[in-house]
Every structure is written in C-alpha cells, then in structure tokens.
Amino acid sequence: MGAHQKFNGLSPMLIKTMPGLASPHKIIVTGATSIIGYFLLSRLVAAGHEVHAISRDGGKYVGTTSNQLIWHEADISRAGQFPLIHAEALIHLAPLWLLPPLLPVLALQRIKRVIGFGSTSLFSKADSADAGERQIACRLAEAEEAIRRLCDASETNWTVLRPTLVYDCARDKNITRIAGFIRRYGFFPLLGKAAGLRQPVHADDLAESCLMALELPATFNKAYNVSGGETLSYRQMVEKIFTSLGKPARFLTVPPWMFRGAINVMAVISDKQGTTLEMATRMNVDLCFDHTEATLDFGFTPRPFTPHWNDG
C-alpha cells in the first residue's frame, strides 16, 4: 500500500484517553505525512480541532479534505510558500532545523504556540566519529537555540520534544527494517554482545504527548526528552521482534575485530547503504534518556516495547 493511501481517512487505531482541551482550535501540522503525523491527525480531529495538514505531497490527499482536516501542498523549506492560515498553534513534525525560518512567518500570522520535534541524537551523535552524524547533532542544537531566541522575541510559547528510537511497526525505519531483515533471512547479525540499552518509543505515544502539552503552561518554553516505557538491550529488543513475528531468535554474532567487514556485508544484504561503522558500534552503546520531567509536567506515560504487525 502506498504512503498516500495510508492517509485516506484517519488512523484506524483506537484513540486512547484524550486530554481535555479548553476549546477546539485551528491547528497547523507541518510534516503531516510523517510517522507521528499518521497518529496525530486522528487525535487532533477526535479532540474536535480544525486541522490544517501541510506536506510537499499534500496534493495527493486533497480528496480526503473535510471540515476538520484540510490538506495544503507546500514546501516548508521555502518560507514564502507557507500558506496563510489563521491558526492558534503549529505542531512541527518535519526536521527541526526547518522550523526556525518559519517562525517569523508564524509571528506575522500571530500564531503564539509552537511544538516541534527534535531528537535525542542531539546528545548521542554530538561526539560521533562520523562527520555526517556530528552535523545532524549540530543542526539540532542550532535549531533549538534559534527556536528559543526567535520565540522569545515574538513572545511565542514553544516546546521541543526529543524522542529516542521512534517506531510504529509499519512506517518506521528502525524496528520495521529489522523485522524485514528477519522475515527475509531468518536471522539477524549482531556486533559483539549488542548490550547497548534502548528505549523504543511508539509514534502514537508521541502524538498523544502533543495534545497533552498543547495548552499546558508548565510545558511552555521547555525542551523534553521523550523516551519509551521500557529499557532493554539491543539484543533483547531484537529478540522481542523475533517473538512478535512468531519466529525463534537466531543471531549471527560478529566479534568486534570483524566490525568493518561485517558492516560492508550488512549494507549489501540489507540494502541499507547508509550503514556505517559508527551505527554498528552503537549496538553496544547505551542510548537512554530519562523522561521523568515530561511525566511530571504533562503526564507522559509511554507504553512498553510490544511490537505488533498488521500483515493483512
């Protein structure tokens, strides 16, 4: 099924308890066709909001436009293309560094509430041996600083959410890719003990966090780490994926001294040409981030890692 078909209507998942907002709002969502957007649009509509979804592919979804969900086609990397929408808030799901150039436009439109998604890569990739990863961390840091500065100047209330490993067992590029490899080959390669700790966070929990934080003053002008509800080693995470697929866990363990050659093999057999030595090494690095502040400020309570697959 093509990506645009998944948006013909709203997420079929049952909507969990919806935080009560003071009143329905007109809300803009940029990066609306993203993994989080798939769940967020449903939640916003269910809460009674008028949602303006913006995407470069927005024209594909015009046929699904309703009184509550209106699609706009625009390239947000060009601030001049941003549509004029008299909204109360914007939720930014596209790369965080695309948000600062939009903030002057939002200020002119008198939009005074902004929620954006960054990443804990801000911390985990800052000292990476890979130059590309360091650049990502730098762009995230610069974006957060620009958001603080520009929003403070325009008196706009901002919140940045930094998720860990995002998944939904359908559209993500992490858990779903591992599952695809297991389905195809019946095993999964691990480098060393693969003991690095992970906290996979479901995209729907992140969508819910947007509504929980939207009108809560305690969240204004703050950045939060939003990690998953379970901490487990990389190996345990993959074992759970095997179990969810109804398959016995079979691993090909590669010793550290064979890392570089193994990376080349993994890149070929998994069609993942972007695989790097640094990415593989992280199988043995803890990537854990405390979300206590998010729980205290807006009730963030993510689910444990229990992958489910819809193969129908």
Secondary structure, DSSP 8 states (H G I E B T S, - for coil): --GGGGGSS---S--------SS--EEEEESTTSHHHHHHHHHHHHTT-EEEEEETTGGGGGGG--SSEEEEE--TTSGGG------SEEEE-S-GGGSGGGHHHHHHTT--EEEEE--THHHHTTT-SSHHHHHHHHHHHHHHHHHHHHHHHHT-EEEEEEESSEE-SSS-SSHHHHHHHHHHHS-EEEETT---EE--EEHHHHHHHHHHHHT-GGGTTEEEEE--S--EEHHHHHHHHHHHTT----EEEE-GGGHHHHHHHHHHHTT-TT--HHHHHGGGS------HHHHHHH--------------
